[in-house]
């Protein structure tokens, strides 16, 4: 099956995910993450501003602020399909870019050195137990992760985990996978 067809199926699965189950599982995922040593040991945490039907990341971001963490969010550069991370502070004005995504304004936000990001929460639509992921198709994260040396974790509902995904030579697996069933080290 092609990656595009898999993406469509995964987006449909997420869109049809029952509201009460979504809420309960998102709570468990958030709680597990913010109480894990990986979270507690890091100061700068990179995360996306998720959009429905993705797992909501707002509670994670707010908990980061409450815990005194610095939160970094991505700014994509579509021409090169690369991205940079900028500090995201409460009440910060964001700009709306392609597909209605919210991103930091580089003129109003402080750029973060990738080497300073201790924990990166990597988005995706489907994942294998070995940490390979099906992203949204831009390749931004694989490009970034190819040179990133910090810890990576992806959050997902257990239904997003599959034994097989098409893997290409440039795909970079994450270190950890967290579902409502707990944290799993990918090897």
Helices and strands as residue ranges (DSSP letters): H 3-15, H 19-34, H 37-40, E 44-46, H 58-66, E 70-77, E 82-88, E 94-96, G 98-100, E 102-104, E 111-112, G 114-116, E 119-121, E 126-127, E 133-134, H 140-145, E 151-155, G 158-160, E 176-179, E 182-185
